[in-house]
Amino acid sequence: MIAHHPISLEHTYFTKVFVEAIPTFQQAAEGAPASHIPENNLEIRVLTESPKRFMAIMTTKFNLNKESTSPYSIEMQCVGVFSADDTIEMPEAMRGVNITAHSVLYGAIRECISWITGRQPHGHLQIGLSILQAKPKPKEPKE
Protein backbone atom coordinates (compact mmCIF):
# COMPACT_ATOMS: atom_id res chain seq x y z
CA MET A 1 0.00 0.00 0.00
CA ILE A 2 1.31 3.43 -0.94
CA ALA A 3 1.03 6.04 1.82
CA HIS A 4 -0.59 9.37 0.99
CA HIS A 5 1.83 12.33 1.01
CA PRO A 6 0.25 15.62 2.11
CA ILE A 7 2.46 17.77 -0.17
CA SER A 8 1.71 17.88 -3.91
CA LEU A 9 3.76 19.31 -6.76
CA GLU A 10 1.63 21.29 -9.21
CA HIS A 11 4.37 22.29 -11.66
CA THR A 12 7.97 23.41 -12.11
CA TYR A 13 9.66 25.77 -14.55
CA PHE A 14 13.06 27.40 -15.03
CA THR A 15 13.32 31.19 -14.86
CA LYS A 16 17.09 31.35 -15.44
CA VAL A 17 19.40 28.96 -17.26
CA PHE A 18 22.96 30.22 -17.72
CA VAL A 19 25.82 27.88 -18.60
CA GLU A 20 29.07 29.27 -19.99
CA ALA A 21 32.10 27.19 -20.87
CA ILE A 22 35.34 28.69 -19.54
CA PRO A 23 37.71 28.93 -22.54
CA THR A 24 40.82 29.06 -20.32
CA PHE A 25 39.84 25.98 -18.28
CA GLN A 26 42.82 23.77 -17.50
CA GLN A 27 42.15 20.27 -16.24
CA ALA A 28 43.82 19.70 -12.86
CA ALA A 29 46.68 17.22 -12.59
CA GLU A 30 45.56 13.66 -13.27
CA GLY A 31 43.55 12.29 -10.40
CA ALA A 32 42.93 15.73 -8.87
CA PRO A 33 39.34 16.71 -9.70
CA ALA A 34 38.36 20.36 -9.99
CA SER A 35 36.23 21.68 -7.15
CA HIS A 36 32.52 21.56 -8.03
CA ILE A 37 30.78 23.10 -5.05
CA PRO A 38 27.65 25.01 -6.01
CA GLU A 39 26.05 27.72 -3.88
CA ASN A 40 22.35 26.97 -3.35
CA ASN A 41 19.52 29.09 -2.02
CA LEU A 42 15.92 28.01 -1.45
CA GLU A 43 13.16 30.51 -0.81
CA ILE A 44 9.58 29.51 0.06
CA ARG A 45 6.67 31.93 -0.37
CA VAL A 46 3.06 31.38 0.64
CA LEU A 47 0.77 32.23 -2.26
CA THR A 48 -1.92 34.63 -1.09
CA GLU A 49 -4.77 33.34 -3.27
CA SER A 50 -4.83 30.01 -1.41
CA PRO A 51 -3.70 29.41 2.17
CA LYS A 52 -1.82 26.18 1.58
CA ARG A 53 -0.25 26.87 -1.82
CA PHE A 54 3.42 27.69 -1.97
CA MET A 55 5.97 28.93 -4.47
CA ALA A 56 9.49 27.62 -3.98
CA ILE A 57 12.46 29.20 -5.75
CA MET A 58 15.78 27.34 -5.88
CA THR A 59 18.83 29.19 -7.17
CA THR A 60 22.12 27.41 -7.86
CA LYS A 61 25.30 29.34 -8.66
CA PHE A 62 28.64 27.86 -9.63
CA ASN A 63 31.90 29.63 -10.49
CA LEU A 64 30.34 33.01 -11.27
CA ASN A 65 33.85 34.54 -11.12
CA LYS A 66 34.70 32.38 -14.16
CA GLU A 67 37.89 30.98 -12.65
CA SER A 68 39.85 28.73 -14.99
CA THR A 69 40.05 25.96 -12.38
CA SER A 70 36.45 25.00 -13.18
CA PRO A 71 35.08 24.17 -16.63
CA TYR A 72 31.86 26.18 -16.44
CA SER A 73 30.16 29.21 -14.95
CA ILE A 74 26.56 28.38 -14.07
CA GLU A 75 23.52 30.14 -12.66
CA MET A 76 20.12 28.46 -12.65
CA GLN A 77 16.82 29.23 -11.04
CA CYS A 78 13.97 26.73 -10.87
CA VAL A 79 10.50 27.49 -9.50
CA GLY A 80 7.99 25.01 -8.18
CA VAL A 81 4.40 25.44 -7.07
CA PHE A 82 3.32 23.10 -4.29
CA SER A 83 0.18 22.57 -2.24
CA ALA A 84 -0.49 20.98 1.11
CA ASP A 85 -3.71 19.18 1.92
CA ASP A 86 -5.92 19.66 4.97
CA THR A 87 -4.37 16.77 6.92
CA ILE A 88 -1.53 19.00 8.16
CA GLU A 89 -1.33 22.38 9.88
CA MET A 90 0.52 25.36 8.42
CA PRO A 91 3.86 24.97 10.33
CA GLU A 92 4.10 21.31 9.29
CA ALA A 93 3.09 22.24 5.72
CA MET A 94 5.92 24.80 5.55
CA ARG A 95 8.46 22.20 6.74
CA GLY A 96 7.12 19.62 4.29
CA VAL A 97 7.23 22.03 1.35
CA ASN A 98 10.76 23.11 2.30
CA ILE A 99 12.02 19.51 2.27
CA THR A 100 10.05 18.45 -0.82
CA ALA A 101 10.92 21.59 -2.81
CA HIS A 102 14.61 21.23 -2.00
CA SER A 103 14.63 17.68 -3.31
CA VAL A 104 12.50 18.29 -6.41
CA LEU A 105 13.99 21.60 -7.55
CA TYR A 106 17.63 20.76 -6.88
CA GLY A 107 17.13 17.48 -8.70
CA ALA A 108 15.73 19.35 -11.71
CA ILE A 109 18.70 21.74 -11.66
CA ARG A 110 21.23 18.87 -11.43
CA GLU A 111 19.59 17.12 -14.36
CA CYS A 112 19.56 20.31 -16.46
CA ILE A 113 23.24 21.03 -15.72
CA SER A 114 24.18 17.46 -16.59
CA TRP A 115 22.27 17.56 -19.88
CA ILE A 116 23.53 20.99 -21.00
CA THR A 117 27.18 20.46 -20.06
CA GLY A 118 27.13 17.08 -21.79
CA ARG A 119 26.87 19.07 -25.01
CA GLN A 120 29.58 21.61 -24.09
CA PRO A 121 33.31 21.57 -24.97
CA HIS A 122 34.57 20.38 -21.55
CA GLY A 123 32.05 17.58 -21.27
CA HIS A 124 29.50 16.47 -18.73
CA LEU A 125 29.47 18.11 -15.26
CA GLN A 126 27.68 16.30 -12.47
CA ILE A 127 27.31 18.55 -9.44
CA GLY A 128 27.12 16.90 -6.04
CA LEU A 129 24.25 16.53 -3.66
CA SER A 130 22.86 19.45 -1.71
CA ILE A 131 22.29 19.20 2.02
CA LEU A 132 19.31 21.08 3.38
CA GLN A 133 20.47 23.11 6.39
CA ALA A 134 18.92 25.85 8.47
CA LYS A 135 20.36 29.30 7.88
CA PRO A 136 22.77 30.32 10.64
CA LYS A 137 21.28 32.55 13.29
CA PRO A 138 22.66 36.10 13.31
CA LYS A 139 25.33 36.68 15.90
CA GLU A 140 24.31 38.87 18.80
CA PRO A 141 26.57 41.86 19.43
CA LYS A 142 28.95 41.54 22.36
CA GLU A 143 28.66 44.08 25.13
N, C-alpha and C positions, 0 to 999 in steps of 0.2 A: 504494500500500500504506500502510495506517495503522500507525504505530509503536505498540507497546504502552507504556503509561505505568504505572510501578510503583506509583503512588499511586491509590487508589480512594476515592470518596466513598460512604459508606453512607447517610447521611441528614443533613438539617439541620432545625433548628427554632429558633423565636424564644422566648427566655425573658423578654424585656422589650421592650415597644413603647410608648414614651411620646412623643406629639407634642401640643404645646400651642400654639395660635395666640396670639400676643402682641397683646392688644387695643389697646395704645398704639403699635403699629408705625407708623412714618412712613417712607414710601418716600424714599430719598435723592434728591437733586437729579437731574433727568433726565440719564441717561448715566452716573451714578455708582452702580454696583451696590453693594448691601450686602455686607459681608464674610461669606462662607459657608465658614468653615474649621473642619471638625469635628476633634475630638480622638479618635484611634483607639488602641485597645489590643488586641493579640492575645496570647492565652495558649495554649500547647500543653501538654497533659498526656498522659502515656503511661498507657493503661488497663491495669490490673494483670492482668486476666483473660486477656489475650492480648498477647504481647510486641511485636507490630507493629501495634497498634490505638491510635489517638490520638483525644483529644477536643480540639477547638480552640474557643476562646471569643473572639469578636470583639465588642468594645464600642465604640460610637460615641456621642459626646456633642457636643451643639451648643447653644450659648447657654443653658447651665443657669442663668445669672444672670438670664435673661429680660429682657435689654436691648432697648429699643425700636428699636434700629438693625437688628435682625434680625426676620424675620416669625414665627419659630417657636423654641420650646425643644424639644429632641429628645434622647432617650436610648434607644438600642436595643442589645440584646444578642442575637447569633445564635450558635448552637452547631452544630458539625459533627462528625460521627464519620467518621474516615478510617482506611484500612488501607494498609499497604505490603506488597508481595509479597516473596518470598524472593530476588529478583534483586538486592536492595540491602541493604547493611549498615545498622545502626542510625543512625550519624551522618548518612549520606546520606538515610535515611528521614526523620529529623527535619527536615533542610533542605528536603526535598521537600514534606513536610506543611506546613511553615511557609509556603512560597511558594504552594502550592495552596490552603491554607485562607484565606490573606489574600485571594487573588483571588476565591474562591467566596463567602466569607462577607461581604466588603465589597460585592461585587456584589449579594448578596441584600439587604443593608441599604440600599444606594442605591436599588434597585428599590422596596422597601417605603416608603421616605421619599418617593419620587417619586409613588407611587400614593396614599398617604394625604394628602399635602399638596395634591395635585391636587383633592381634595374638601374643602379647608379654605378659610377666607375670604380669605386672601392669595394663594391660587393655588399652583401647582406649584413646588416647590423641587428643584432638581437639584444635589446636592452634588458637588464635584469628585472627582478621582481621589485615591487614597491611595498613597503611595510607601512601600514596605516598607524600613525602615531598622533597622540594629542599634541597640539601646539604648546611650546613651553610657556609657562606662566611668566608674566613680566616680573622682573626683579624689583623688589621694594627698595627705595632709597635708604641708605644707611644714615643714621643720625650722627 
